[in-house]
């Protein structure tokens, strides 16, 4: 079975983040399997982090961590975002 998120990443390489973001936002998250949903939060948060939409990146990463508390990538992304926002104590937890 093809992973929907990986397929989108292949179709929209670096430099096409806005198009990728639009495609991700159109996906019905309820129809994604667990791995795809975790990837959705990882990629979507990263797009916002890179665009310096830090509050939105924080919101996406923390929501992803609620669903996938063992995700090392989401922990890294959330920590990086919280650090960028100056929320050092939150980033440590």
Secondary structure, 3 states (H helix, E strand, C coil): CCCHHHHHHHHCCCCCHHHHHHHHHHCCHHHCCHHHHHHHHHHHHHHHHHCCCHHHHHHHHHHHHHHCCCCHHHHHHHHHHHHHCCCHHHHHC
